[in-house]
């Protein structure tokens, strides 16, 4: 005070908090908006098969019957065999056969579902009504079944780590890792999995019933 200059009082804590919140809002709002736009946009690969596609329904039925025939085929004891599962066949089934199967179980039917097979990874997307939730993982043979590795997922074009937990809730990882037991007691073991663009190749072994 001796030099005649009056110092302004320091900003109160409330003013500081308000200014901080205002700055944070100015920074975060555009980011939230951009994230919302990305989440609402379907992934670039999203193109599910319509349920009304009669030709796809016929192909899906043939694919389903072919898979059942291969797995239940009578083979020599502990003979290795292989099968190739094509992305197009899976998507025909997801688009036309899955909805009917879910309806028969009284479960909600997704607007659309699609699989994408890439080198070393498989992705599955489900349209929830507003956005496409997707999940991706590497497949590996383990214990006679399949092990999911390096899982991640997202909403639309936005990666969201928590999505994997929600989608995993519908999967039984322990069951996936076990061999497949047929109705006659035989066991089918998955020995190897190879994921390629547009297809998955499996090497399997059918074993006789345990005595």
C-alpha positions as CSV (number, residue, x, y, z in Angstrom):
1,X,0.0,0.0,0.0
2,X,3.0,2.3,0.5
3,X,3.4,2.8,-3.3
4,X,-0.3,3.6,-3.8
5,X,-1.1,0.4,-5.9
6,X,-4.1,-1.5,-4.8
7,X,-3.8,-5.3,-5.5
8,X,-6.9,-7.1,-7.0
9,X,-8.2,-9.9,-4.8
10,X,-7.2,-13.4,-5.9
11,X,-10.0,-15.3,-7.8
12,X,-12.1,-17.5,-5.5
13,X,-11.9,-21.2,-5.7
14,X,-15.4,-21.3,-7.2
15,X,-14.3,-19.0,-10.1
16,X,-11.3,-21.2,-10.7
17,X,-13.4,-24.3,-10.9
18,X,-15.9,-22.6,-13.2
19,X,-13.1,-21.5,-15.6
20,X,-11.6,-25.0,-15.5
21,X,-15.0,-26.6,-16.3
22,X,-15.6,-24.1,-19.1
23,X,-12.2,-24.8,-20.7
24,X,-12.7,-28.6,-20.3
25,X,-16.1,-28.3,-21.9
26,X,-14.8,-26.4,-24.8
27,X,-12.2,-29.1,-25.4
28,X,-14.3,-32.2,-24.7
29,X,-17.6,-31.3,-26.5
30,X,-16.0,-31.5,-30.0
31,X,-14.4,-34.8,-29.0
32,X,-17.6,-36.2,-27.7
33,X,-19.4,-35.1,-30.8
34,X,-16.8,-36.7,-33.1
35,X,-17.0,-39.9,-31.0
36,X,-20.7,-40.0,-31.4
37,X,-20.5,-39.5,-35.2
38,X,-18.0,-42.3,-35.4
39,X,-20.1,-44.6,-33.2
40,X,-23.2,-44.0,-35.3
41,X,-21.4,-44.7,-38.6
42,X,-21.4,-48.4,-39.5
43,X,-17.9,-50.0,-40.1
44,X,-16.7,-49.8,-43.6
45,X,-17.1,-53.5,-44.1
46,X,-20.7,-53.6,-42.8
47,X,-23.0,-55.1,-45.5
48,X,-25.2,-57.8,-43.8
49,X,-27.3,-60.2,-45.8
50,X,-31.0,-59.3,-45.7
51,X,-33.3,-61.8,-44.0
52,X,-35.6,-61.6,-47.0
53,X,-33.0,-62.8,-49.5
54,X,-34.5,-66.2,-50.6
55,X,-31.4,-67.3,-52.5
56,X,-29.2,-66.6,-49.4
57,X,-31.7,-68.6,-47.3
58,X,-31.3,-71.6,-49.6
59,X,-27.5,-71.3,-49.5
60,X,-27.6,-71.0,-45.7
61,X,-29.7,-74.1,-45.3
62,X,-27.3,-76.1,-47.6
63,X,-24.3,-74.8,-45.6
64,X,-25.9,-75.8,-42.3
65,X,-26.7,-79.3,-43.6
66,X,-23.2,-79.6,-45.0
67,X,-21.6,-78.7,-41.7
68,X,-23.8,-81.2,-39.8
69,X,-23.0,-83.9,-42.4
70,X,-19.2,-83.3,-42.1
71,X,-19.2,-83.5,-38.3
72,X,-21.4,-86.6,-38.1
73,X,-19.8,-88.5,-41.0
74,X,-18.6,-92.0,-40.1
75,X,-14.8,-92.1,-40.3
76,X,-12.1,-94.4,-39.3
77,X,-10.9,-94.3,-35.7
78,X,-9.0,-91.1,-34.9
79,X,-8.8,-90.0,-38.5
80,X,-7.8,-86.4,-39.1
81,X,-10.0,-84.4,-41.5
82,X,-10.3,-80.8,-42.6
83,X,-13.0,-78.3,-43.4
84,X,-13.1,-74.9,-44.9
85,X,-15.7,-72.4,-43.7
86,X,-16.3,-69.5,-46.1
87,X,-17.2,-66.0,-44.9
88,X,-20.0,-65.7,-47.5
89,X,-21.7,-68.9,-46.2
90,X,-21.5,-67.8,-42.6
91,X,-23.0,-64.4,-43.6
92,X,-25.9,-66.1,-45.5
93,X,-26.6,-68.1,-42.3
94,X,-26.3,-65.1,-40.0
95,X,-28.6,-63.0,-42.2
96,X,-31.4,-65.6,-42.8
97,X,-31.1,-68.6,-40.4
98,X,-30.0,-66.9,-37.2
99,X,-33.1,-64.7,-36.8
100,X,-35.5,-67.7,-37.0
101,X,-33.3,-69.6,-34.5
102,X,-33.4,-66.7,-32.1
103,X,-37.1,-66.2,-32.5
104,X,-37.7,-69.9,-31.7
105,X,-35.8,-69.4,-28.4
106,X,-37.8,-66.3,-27.5
107,X,-34.8,-64.0,-27.8
108,X,-34.6,-60.6,-29.4
109,X,-33.6,-60.6,-33.1
110,X,-30.9,-58.2,-34.2
111,X,-31.5,-55.9,-37.1
112,X,-28.5,-57.4,-38.8
113,X,-25.5,-59.6,-38.2
114,X,-22.3,-60.1,-40.1
115,X,-18.9,-61.9,-39.9
116,X,-15.6,-60.7,-41.4
117,X,-12.7,-63.1,-41.8
118,X,-9.3,-61.6,-42.2
119,X,-5.7,-62.9,-42.0
120,X,-5.3,-64.1,-38.4
121,X,-8.6,-62.6,-37.1
122,X,-12.4,-62.9,-37.2
123,X,-14.8,-60.1,-36.5
124,X,-18.5,-60.3,-35.8
125,X,-20.9,-57.3,-35.9
126,X,-24.5,-57.0,-34.6
127,X,-26.8,-54.1,-35.3
128,X,-28.4,-53.2,-32.0
129,X,-31.0,-50.9,-33.4
130,X,-29.0,-47.7,-33.2
131,X,-25.4,-48.7,-33.8
132,X,-23.3,-51.7,-35.0
133,X,-21.5,-53.3,-32.1
134,X,-18.6,-55.4,-33.2
135,X,-16.0,-57.7,-31.7
136,X,-12.8,-59.2,-33.1
137,X,-10.4,-61.9,-31.9
138,X,-7.7,-64.3,-33.1
139,X,-8.7,-68.0,-33.1
140,X,-6.4,-70.7,-31.8
141,X,-6.8,-74.4,-31.2
142,X,-6.7,-75.3,-27.5
143,X,-7.8,-78.4,-25.6
144,X,-9.7,-79.8,-28.6
145,X,-11.7,-76.6,-28.9
146,X,-11.1,-72.9,-29.8
147,X,-9.4,-70.2,-27.8
148,X,-10.2,-66.5,-28.3
149,X,-7.2,-64.3,-28.1
150,X,-6.4,-60.5,-28.5
151,X,-10.1,-59.6,-28.2
152,X,-11.2,-56.0,-28.9
153,X,-14.3,-54.3,-30.2
154,X,-16.2,-51.1,-30.7
155,X,-19.3,-49.3,-31.8
156,X,-19.5,-48.3,-35.4
157,X,-16.1,-46.9,-36.4
158,X,-15.2,-46.1,-32.8
159,X,-13.0,-48.6,-30.9
160,X,-14.6,-49.2,-27.4
161,X,-12.8,-51.6,-25.0
162,X,-15.9,-52.2,-22.9
163,X,-17.8,-53.7,-25.9
164,X,-15.8,-56.9,-25.6
165,X,-17.1,-57.5,-22.1
166,X,-20.7,-57.0,-23.2
167,X,-20.4,-59.4,-26.2
168,X,-18.4,-61.9,-24.2
169,X,-21.3,-62.2,-21.8
170,X,-23.1,-64.2,-24.5
171,X,-20.2,-66.6,-25.0
172,X,-19.2,-69.5,-22.9
173,X,-15.4,-69.5,-23.3
174,X,-15.0,-72.7,-21.3
175,X,-17.4,-74.5,-23.6
176,X,-15.6,-73.2,-26.7
177,X,-12.4,-74.7,-25.5
178,X,-13.8,-78.2,-25.1
179,X,-14.1,-80.8,-27.8
180,X,-17.4,-81.3,-29.6
181,X,-19.3,-84.3,-28.3
182,X,-21.7,-85.8,-30.9
183,X,-25.0,-87.5,-30.1
184,X,-23.6,-91.0,-30.6
185,X,-20.8,-90.4,-28.1
186,X,-18.0,-89.7,-30.6
187,X,-15.8,-86.7,-29.9
188,X,-14.5,-84.1,-32.5
189,X,-11.4,-82.3,-31.6
190,X,-10.2,-79.2,-33.3
191,X,-6.4,-79.6,-33.9
192,X,-5.6,-76.4,-35.8
193,X,-7.3,-73.2,-36.9
194,X,-6.1,-71.0,-39.8
195,X,-7.8,-67.7,-40.5
196,X,-7.5,-66.3,-44.0
197,X,-9.1,-63.5,-45.9
198,X,-12.7,-64.7,-46.5
199,X,-12.4,-68.1,-44.9
200,X,-11.4,-70.2,-41.8
201,X,-9.8,-73.6,-42.2
202,X,-10.1,-76.2,-39.5
203,X,-8.2,-79.4,-39.0
204,X,-10.1,-81.9,-36.9
205,X,-10.1,-85.4,-35.6
206,X,-13.1,-87.6,-34.8
207,X,-12.5,-90.0,-32.0
208,X,-14.6,-93.0,-31.0
209,X,-16.7,-92.9,-27.8
210,X,-14.8,-93.2,-24.6
211,X,-15.0,-96.8,-23.1
